Amino acid sequence: MTDDGDLHAMDRMLAERACERLVLEFVRRLDLGEPGSVAELFTPDGVWEWPYDGRRVEGRAALRAHFASRPADRQSRRMCSNVLITVDSPDTASGTTYFATYRVDGFTPGSLVPPRLPANVGHYEDTFRRIDGTWLLHTRRLVLPFGGPTERLDDGPAGSS
């Protein structure tokens, strides 16, 4: 960075990549890791919100509790694309990421679930902050134009295969 606060191309690229990695690490932890650990990717006052039903979770402890409460038998995979990060200043950025979520409850480890349509398709609107040299999510807003309930595998014919 220069003395006037402008970002050099390399600094901008490194910031963009750090924020992109947060986007990808968030979905990896939800799908393959420990869901409650996504709280550590947020600033201490971080916010996750879903305006569709008025959900708003604020602060790391609340985020940890919210994401850790997902059903233990949930199987999910999120496909993310069109990640666009805009670095606004040396310590702030914003981004948009499109996603499709494939998800079922009632999953038994080692089983194979026949393909399904996505449960949700939408995009995330994110803001990022750099604190003590580390980029973190500050806000994540879920925009969901296509969505439905999570299918339970033991609830009828769709789950009987």
MARBA-3410 file (N, C-alpha, C, O; in Angstrom, 1 decimal):
161
0.8,-1.2,0.0,0.0,0.0,0.0,0.9,1.2,0.0,2.0,1.2,0.5 ~ 0.4,2.3,-0.6,1.1,3.5,-0.6,0.7,4.3,0.7,-0.2,3.9,1.4 ~ 1.4,5.4,1.0,1.2,6.2,2.1,-0.2,6.8,2.2,-0.8,7.0,3.2 ~ -0.8,7.0,1.0,-2.2,7.6,0.9,-3.3,6.6,1.0,-4.5,6.9,0.9 ~ -2.9,5.4,1.3,-4.0,4.3,1.6,-4.4,3.6,0.3,-5.2,2.7,0.4
-4.0,4.0,-0.9,-4.4,3.3,-2.1,-3.7,1.9,-2.1,-2.6,1.7,-1.6 ~ -4.4,1.0,-2.7,-3.9,-0.4,-2.7,-3.1,-0.6,-4.0,-3.6,-0.2,-5.1 ~ -2.0,-1.2,-3.9,-1.2,-1.7,-5.1,-2.0,-2.9,-5.6,-2.7,-3.6,-4.9 ~ -1.7,-3.3,-6.8,-2.4,-4.4,-7.5,-2.2,-5.7,-6.7,-3.1,-6.5,-6.5 ~ -1.0,-5.9,-6.2,-0.7,-7.1,-5.4,-1.4,-7.2,-4.1,-2.0,-8.2,-3.7
-1.5,-6.1,-3.4,-2.2,-6.0,-2.1,-3.7,-6.2,-2.4,-4.4,-7.0,-1.6 ~ -4.3,-5.7,-3.5,-5.7,-5.9,-3.8,-5.9,-7.4,-4.1,-6.9,-7.9,-3.7 ~ -5.0,-8.0,-4.9,-5.2,-9.4,-5.3,-5.1,-10.3,-4.0,-5.9,-11.2,-3.9 ~ -4.2,-10.0,-3.1,-4.1,-10.8,-1.9,-5.3,-10.7,-1.0,-5.8,-11.6,-0.4 ~ -5.9,-9.5,-0.9,-7.1,-9.2,-0.2,-8.3,-10.0,-0.8,-9.0,-10.6,-0.1
-8.4,-9.9,-2.1,-9.4,-10.6,-2.8,-9.3,-12.1,-2.6,-10.3,-12.8,-2.3 ~ -8.2,-12.6,-2.7,-8.0,-14.1,-2.5,-8.3,-14.5,-1.1,-8.9,-15.6,-0.8 ~ -7.9,-13.7,-0.1,-8.2,-14.0,1.3,-9.7,-14.1,1.5,-10.2,-14.9,2.3 ~ -10.4,-13.1,1.0,-11.9,-13.1,1.1,-12.5,-14.3,0.4,-13.5,-14.9,0.9 ~ -12.0,-14.6,-0.8,-12.5,-15.7,-1.6,-12.3,-17.0,-0.8,-13.2,-17.9,-0.7
-11.2,-17.1,-0.1,-10.9,-18.3,0.7,-11.9,-18.4,1.9,-12.3,-19.5,2.2 ~ -12.3,-17.3,2.5,-13.3,-17.3,3.5,-14.6,-17.8,3.0,-15.3,-18.6,3.7 ~ -15.0,-17.4,1.8,-16.3,-17.9,1.2,-16.2,-19.4,1.1,-17.2,-20.1,1.4 ~ -15.1,-19.9,0.6,-15.0,-21.4,0.4,-14.8,-22.1,1.7,-15.4,-23.2,1.8 ~ -14.1,-21.6,2.6,-13.9,-22.2,3.9,-15.3,-22.3,4.7,-15.5,-23.3,5.3
-16.1,-21.3,4.5,-17.4,-21.3,5.2,-18.2,-22.5,4.7,-18.7,-23.3,5.6 ~ -18.3,-22.8,3.4,-19.1,-23.9,2.9,-18.5,-25.2,3.2,-19.1,-26.2,3.4 ~ -17.1,-25.3,3.2,-16.4,-26.5,3.5,-16.7,-26.9,4.9,-17.0,-28.1,5.2 ~ -16.7,-26.0,5.9,-16.9,-26.3,7.3,-18.4,-26.7,7.5,-18.6,-27.7,8.3 ~ -19.3,-26.1,6.8,-20.7,-26.5,6.9,-20.9,-27.9,6.4,-21.6,-28.7,7.0
-20.3,-28.2,5.2,-20.6,-29.5,4.6,-19.7,-30.6,5.0,-20.1,-31.8,5.1 ~ -18.4,-30.4,5.3,-17.5,-31.4,5.6,-16.8,-31.3,7.0,-16.1,-32.3,7.4 ~ -17.0,-30.2,7.6,-16.3,-30.1,8.9,-17.2,-30.0,10.1,-18.2,-30.7,10.1 ~ -16.9,-29.1,11.0,-17.7,-28.9,12.2,-18.5,-27.6,12.0,-17.9,-26.5,12.0 ~ -19.8,-27.7,11.7,-20.6,-26.5,11.4,-20.4,-25.3,12.4,-20.4,-24.2,11.9
-20.4,-25.6,13.6,-20.2,-24.5,14.6,-19.0,-23.7,14.5,-18.9,-22.6,14.9 ~ -17.9,-24.3,13.8,-16.7,-23.6,13.7,-16.7,-22.5,12.7,-15.7,-21.7,12.6 ~ -17.8,-22.4,11.9,-17.8,-21.3,11.0,-17.8,-19.9,11.7,-17.5,-18.9,11.1 ~ -18.2,-19.9,13.0,-18.2,-18.7,13.8,-16.8,-18.1,13.8,-16.7,-16.8,13.9 ~ -15.8,-18.9,13.8,-14.4,-18.4,13.9,-14.0,-17.6,12.6,-13.0,-16.9,12.6
-14.8,-17.7,11.5,-14.5,-17.0,10.3,-15.1,-15.6,10.3,-14.8,-14.8,9.4 ~ -15.9,-15.3,11.3,-16.5,-14.0,11.4,-15.8,-13.1,12.4,-15.0,-13.6,13.2 ~ -16.0,-11.8,12.2,-15.5,-10.8,13.2,-16.2,-11.1,14.5,-17.3,-11.7,14.5 ~ -15.7,-10.7,15.7,-16.4,-10.9,16.9,-17.8,-10.4,17.0,-18.7,-11.0,17.6 ~ -18.1,-9.3,16.2,-19.5,-8.8,16.1,-20.2,-9.2,14.8,-21.1,-8.6,14.4
-19.7,-10.3,14.2,-20.2,-10.7,12.9,-21.7,-11.0,12.9,-22.3,-11.4,14.0 ~ -22.3,-10.9,11.7,-23.8,-11.1,11.6,-24.0,-12.0,10.4,-23.5,-11.9,9.3 ~ -24.9,-13.0,10.6,-25.5,-13.8,9.5,-27.0,-13.5,9.5,-27.6,-13.6,10.6 ~ -27.5,-13.2,8.3,-29.0,-12.9,8.3,-29.6,-13.4,7.1,-29.0,-13.6,6.0 ~ -30.9,-13.8,7.3,-31.7,-14.3,6.2,-33.0,-13.5,6.2,-33.9,-13.8,7.0
-33.1,-12.4,5.5,-34.2,-11.5,5.5,-35.5,-12.2,5.2,-36.6,-11.7,5.6 ~ -35.5,-13.3,4.4,-36.8,-13.9,4.0,-37.7,-14.2,5.2,-38.9,-14.0,5.2 ~ -37.1,-14.8,6.3,-37.9,-15.1,7.5,-37.4,-14.3,8.7,-37.8,-14.7,9.8 ~ -36.7,-13.3,8.5,-36.3,-12.4,9.6,-35.2,-12.9,10.5,-35.0,-12.4,11.6 ~ -34.5,-14.0,10.1,-33.5,-14.5,11.0,-32.3,-13.6,11.0,-31.8,-13.1,9.9
-31.7,-13.4,12.1,-30.5,-12.6,12.3,-29.8,-13.1,13.5,-30.3,-13.2,14.6 ~ -28.5,-13.5,13.2,-27.7,-14.1,14.3,-26.5,-13.2,14.4,-25.8,-13.0,13.4 ~ -26.2,-12.7,15.6,-25.1,-11.7,15.8,-24.2,-12.1,16.9,-24.6,-12.5,18.0 ~ -22.9,-12.0,16.6,-21.8,-12.3,17.6,-21.4,-13.8,17.4,-22.1,-14.7,17.1 ~ -20.1,-14.0,17.7,-19.5,-15.4,17.5,-20.2,-16.4,18.4,-20.4,-17.5,17.9
-20.5,-16.2,19.6,-21.2,-17.2,20.4,-22.5,-17.6,19.8,-22.8,-18.8,19.8 ~ -23.3,-16.6,19.4,-24.6,-16.9,18.8,-24.5,-17.6,17.5,-25.2,-18.5,17.2 ~ -23.5,-17.2,16.7,-23.2,-17.9,15.4,-22.8,-19.3,15.6,-23.3,-20.2,14.9 ~ -21.9,-19.6,16.6,-21.5,-20.9,16.9,-22.7,-21.8,17.3,-22.8,-22.9,16.8 ~ -23.5,-21.3,18.2,-24.7,-22.0,18.6,-25.7,-22.3,17.5,-26.2,-23.4,17.3
-25.9,-21.3,16.6,-26.8,-21.4,15.5,-26.3,-22.5,14.5,-27.1,-23.4,14.2 ~ -25.1,-22.4,14.1,-24.6,-23.4,13.1,-24.4,-24.8,13.7,-24.5,-25.7,12.9 ~ -24.0,-24.8,14.9,-23.8,-26.1,15.6,-25.1,-26.9,15.8,-25.1,-28.1,16.1 ~ -26.2,-26.2,15.7,-27.5,-26.8,16.0,-28.1,-27.5,14.8,-29.2,-28.1,14.9 ~ -27.4,-27.6,13.7,-27.9,-28.3,12.5,-28.0,-29.8,12.9,-27.2,-30.3,13.6
-29.0,-30.4,12.3,-29.2,-31.9,12.6,-28.0,-32.7,12.3,-27.3,-32.5,11.3 ~ -27.7,-33.6,13.2,-26.5,-34.5,13.0,-26.6,-35.4,11.8,-25.6,-35.8,11.3 ~ -27.8,-35.7,11.4,-28.0,-36.6,10.2,-28.2,-35.8,8.9,-28.7,-36.4,7.9 ~ -27.8,-34.6,8.9,-28.0,-33.8,7.7,-26.7,-34.0,6.8,-25.6,-33.9,7.2 ~ -27.0,-34.2,5.5,-26.0,-34.3,4.5,-26.2,-33.2,3.5,-27.3,-33.0,3.0
-25.2,-32.4,3.3,-25.3,-31.2,2.4,-24.1,-31.0,1.6,-23.0,-31.4,2.0 ~ -24.3,-30.4,0.5,-23.1,-30.0,-0.4,-23.6,-28.6,-1.0,-24.7,-28.6,-1.6 ~ -22.8,-27.7,-0.9,-23.0,-26.4,-1.5,-22.1,-26.1,-2.6,-20.9,-26.3,-2.5 ~ -22.6,-25.8,-3.8,-21.9,-25.5,-4.9,-21.8,-24.0,-5.1,-22.9,-23.3,-5.2 ~ -20.7,-23.4,-5.0,-20.5,-21.9,-5.1,-19.9,-21.5,-6.4,-19.0,-22.2,-7.0
-20.3,-20.4,-7.0,-19.7,-19.9,-8.2,-19.9,-18.4,-8.3,-20.5,-17.8,-7.4 ~ -19.3,-17.8,-9.3,-19.4,-16.4,-9.5,-19.0,-15.5,-8.3,-19.7,-14.6,-7.9 ~ -17.9,-15.9,-7.6,-17.4,-15.2,-6.5,-16.8,-13.9,-7.0,-15.8,-13.9,-7.7 ~ -17.4,-12.8,-6.6,-16.8,-11.5,-7.0,-16.6,-10.7,-5.7,-17.5,-10.3,-5.0 ~ -15.3,-10.4,-5.4,-14.9,-9.6,-4.3,-14.5,-8.3,-4.7,-13.7,-8.1,-5.7
-14.9,-7.2,-4.0,-14.5,-5.9,-4.3,-13.8,-5.3,-3.1,-14.4,-5.2,-2.0 ~ -12.6,-5.0,-3.2,-11.8,-4.4,-2.1,-12.1,-2.9,-2.0,-11.8,-2.2,-3.0 ~ -12.7,-2.5,-0.9,-13.1,-1.1,-0.8,-12.1,-0.2,-0.1,-12.0,1.0,-0.4 ~ -11.3,-0.8,0.7,-10.2,-0.1,1.4,-9.2,-1.1,1.9,-9.4,-2.3,1.7 ~ -8.1,-0.6,2.5,-7.1,-1.6,2.9,-7.7,-2.6,4.0,-7.1,-3.7,4.1
-8.8,-2.3,4.6,-9.3,-3.1,5.7,-10.8,-3.5,5.5,-11.4,-4.1,6.4 ~ -11.4,-3.2,4.3,-12.8,-3.6,4.1,-13.0,-4.0,2.7,-12.3,-3.6,1.8 ~ -13.9,-5.0,2.5,-14.2,-5.5,1.2,-15.7,-5.9,1.2,-16.3,-6.1,2.3 ~ -16.2,-6.2,0.0,-17.6,-6.7,-0.1,-17.5,-7.8,-1.2,-16.6,-7.8,-2.0 ~ -18.6,-8.6,-1.2,-18.6,-9.7,-2.2,-20.0,-10.3,-2.4,-20.9,-10.1,-1.6
-20.1,-10.9,-3.5,-21.3,-11.7,-3.9,-20.9,-13.0,-4.4,-19.9,-13.2,-5.1 ~ -21.6,-14.1,-3.9,-21.3,-15.4,-4.3,-22.6,-16.1,-4.6,-23.5,-16.1,-3.8 ~ -22.8,-16.7,-5.8,-23.9,-17.6,-6.1,-23.7,-18.9,-5.5,-22.6,-19.4,-5.4 ~ -24.9,-19.6,-5.1,-24.8,-20.9,-4.6,-26.0,-21.8,-4.9,-27.1,-21.2,-5.1 ~ -25.8,-23.1,-4.9,-26.9,-24.1,-4.9,-26.6,-25.0,-3.8,-25.5,-25.5,-3.6
-27.6,-25.3,-2.9,-27.4,-26.2,-1.8,-28.2,-27.5,-2.1,-29.4,-27.5,-2.2 ~ -27.5,-28.6,-2.0,-28.1,-30.0,-2.1,-28.1,-30.5,-0.6,-27.1,-30.5,0.0 ~ -29.3,-30.9,-0.1,-29.4,-31.2,1.3,-30.5,-32.2,1.6,-31.6,-32.1,1.0 ~ -30.2,-33.1,2.5,-31.2,-34.0,3.0,-30.9,-34.3,4.5,-29.8,-34.2,4.9 ~ -32.0,-34.6,5.2,-31.9,-35.0,6.6,-32.2,-36.5,6.6,-32.8,-37.1,5.7
-31.7,-37.2,7.6,-31.9,-38.7,7.7,-30.8,-39.4,7.0,-31.0,-40.6,6.7 ~ -29.7,-38.8,6.8,-28.6,-39.5,6.1,-27.9,-40.5,7.0,-27.7,-40.2,8.2 ~ -27.5,-41.6,6.4,-26.8,-42.6,7.1,-25.4,-42.7,6.5,-25.2,-42.9,5.3 ~ -24.3,-42.4,7.3,-23.0,-42.4,6.8,-22.7,-43.7,6.0,-23.1,-44.8,6.4 ~ -22.1,-43.6,4.9,-21.7,-44.8,4.0,-22.8,-45.1,3.0,-22.6,-45.9,2.1
-24.0,-44.4,3.1,-25.0,-44.7,2.1,-24.9,-43.7,0.9,-24.1,-42.7,1.0 ~ -25.5,-44.0,-0.1,-25.5,-43.2,-1.3,-26.9,-42.7,-1.5,-27.9,-43.4,-1.6 ~ -27.0,-41.3,-1.6,-28.3,-40.7,-1.8,-28.5,-40.5,-3.3,-27.7,-39.8,-3.9 ~ -29.6,-40.9,-3.9,-29.9,-40.6,-5.3,-29.9,-39.1,-5.5,-30.3,-38.4,-4.6 ~ -29.5,-38.7,-6.7,-29.5,-37.2,-7.0,-30.8,-36.6,-6.8,-31.9,-37.2,-7.0
-30.8,-35.4,-6.3,-32.0,-34.6,-6.1,-31.8,-33.2,-6.6,-30.7,-32.8,-7.0 ~ -32.9,-32.4,-6.7,-32.8,-31.0,-7.1,-32.2,-30.3,-5.9,-32.4,-30.7,-4.7 ~ -31.6,-29.1,-6.1,-31.1,-28.3,-5.0,-32.3,-27.9,-4.0,-33.4,-27.6,-4.5 ~ -32.0,-27.9,-2.7,-33.0,-27.4,-1.8,-33.1,-25.9,-1.8,-34.2,-25.3,-1.6 ~ -32.0,-25.2,-2.2,-31.9,-23.8,-2.2,-31.0,-23.3,-3.4,-30.0,-24.0,-3.7
-31.4,-22.2,-4.0,-30.5,-21.6,-5.0,-30.6,-20.1,-4.7,-31.7,-19.5,-4.7 ~ -29.4,-19.5,-4.5,-29.5,-18.0,-4.3,-28.1,-17.4,-4.3,-27.2,-17.9,-5.0 ~ -27.9,-16.4,-3.5,-26.5,-15.8,-3.4,-26.3,-15.2,-2.0,-27.3,-14.9,-1.3 ~ -25.1,-15.1,-1.7,-24.6,-14.5,-0.5,-24.2,-13.1,-0.8,-23.5,-12.8,-1.8 ~ -24.5,-12.1,0.1,-24.0,-10.8,0.0,-23.1,-10.6,1.3,-23.7,-10.6,2.4
-21.8,-10.4,1.1,-20.9,-10.4,2.2,-20.2,-9.1,2.4,-20.0,-8.4,1.4 ~ -19.8,-8.8,3.6,-18.9,-7.7,3.9,-17.7,-8.4,4.7,-18.0,-9.3,5.5 ~ -16.5,-7.9,4.5,-15.4,-8.4,5.1,-14.6,-7.3,5.8,-14.7,-6.1,5.4 ~ -13.9,-7.6,6.9,-13.0,-6.7,7.5,-11.7,-7.4,7.8,-11.6,-8.6,8.1 ~ -10.7,-6.6,7.7,-9.3,-7.1,8.1,-9.0,-6.6,9.5,-9.0,-5.4,9.8
-8.8,-7.5,10.4,-8.5,-7.2,11.8,-7.2,-7.8,12.2,-7.0,-9.0,12.0 ~ -6.3,-7.0,12.6,-4.9,-7.4,13.0,-4.3,-8.3,11.9,-3.7,-9.3,12.1 ~ -4.5,-7.8,10.6,-3.9,-8.5,9.5,-4.6,-9.7,8.9,-4.2,-10.3,7.9 ~ -5.8,-10.1,9.5,-6.5,-11.2,9.1,-7.9,-10.8,8.6,-8.6,-10.1,9.3 ~ -8.2,-11.3,7.4,-9.5,-11.0,6.8,-10.6,-12.0,7.4,-10.3,-13.1,7.6
-11.7,-11.4,7.8,-12.8,-12.1,8.4,-14.1,-11.7,7.8,-14.3,-10.5,7.3 ~ -15.1,-12.5,7.8,-16.5,-12.1,7.4,-17.0,-11.2,8.5,-16.9,-11.4,9.7 ~ -17.6,-10.1,8.1,-18.3,-9.2,9.0,-19.8,-9.4,8.9,-20.5,-9.6,10.0 ~ -20.4,-9.5,7.7,-21.8,-9.8,7.6,-22.0,-10.8,6.4,-21.2,-10.7,5.4 ~ -22.9,-11.6,6.6,-23.3,-12.6,5.5,-24.8,-12.5,5.4,-25.5,-12.9,6.3
-25.3,-12.0,4.3,-26.7,-11.9,4.0,-27.1,-13.0,3.0,-26.5,-13.0,1.9 ~ -28.1,-13.8,3.3,-28.5,-14.9,2.4,-29.7,-14.4,1.6,-30.7,-14.0,2.2 ~ -29.6,-14.4,0.3,-30.6,-14.0,-0.6,-31.1,-15.2,-1.3,-30.3,-15.9,-2.0 ~ -32.3,-15.6,-1.1,-32.8,-16.9,-1.5,-34.1,-16.8,-2.3,-35.2,-16.9,-1.8 ~ -33.9,-16.6,-3.7,-35.1,-16.6,-4.5,-35.7,-17.9,-4.8,-36.9,-18.0,-5.2
-35.0,-19.0,-4.6,-35.5,-20.4,-4.9,-35.2,-21.2,-3.6,-34.0,-21.4,-3.3 ~ -36.2,-21.7,-3.0,-35.9,-22.5,-1.8,-37.1,-23.4,-1.4,-38.2,-23.1,-1.8 ~ -36.8,-24.4,-0.6,-37.9,-25.3,-0.1,-37.4,-26.0,1.1,-36.3,-25.8,1.6 ~ -38.2,-26.8,1.7,-37.9,-27.5,2.9,-36.8,-28.5,2.7,-36.6,-29.0,1.5 ~ -36.1,-28.9,3.7,-35.1,-30.0,3.6,-35.9,-31.3,3.6,-36.6,-31.6,4.5
-35.6,-32.1,2.6,-36.2,-33.4,2.6,-35.7,-34.3,3.6,-34.5,-34.3,3.9 ~ -36.5,-35.1,4.3,-36.1,-36.1,5.2,-36.2,-37.5,4.5,-37.2,-37.9,4.0 ~ -35.1,-38.2,4.5,-35.0,-39.5,3.7,-36.0,-40.5,4.2,-36.4,-41.3,3.3 ~ -36.3,-40.6,5.4,-37.3,-41.6,5.9,-38.7,-41.1,5.8,-39.6,-41.7,6.5 ~ -39.0,-40.0,5.1,-40.4,-39.5,5.0,-41.0,-39.9,3.7,-41.5,-39.0,3.0
-41.1,-41.1,3.3,-41.8,-41.5,2.1,-40.9,-42.0,1.0,-39.8,-42.3,1.1 ~ -41.6,-42.1,-0.2,-40.9,-42.7,-1.4,-39.6,-42.1,-1.8,-38.7,-42.8,-2.2 ~ -39.4,-40.8,-1.7,-38.2,-40.2,-2.1,-37.0,-40.7,-1.3,-35.9,-40.7,-1.8 ~ -37.2,-41.0,0.0,-36.2,-41.5,0.8,-36.0,-43.0,0.9,-35.2,-43.5,1.7 ~ -36.8,-43.7,0.1,-36.8,-45.2,0.3,-35.8,-45.9,-0.6,-35.7,-47.1,-0.6
-35.1,-45.1,-1.5,-34.1,-45.8,-2.3,-32.8,-46.1,-1.6,-31.9,-46.7,-2.2
END
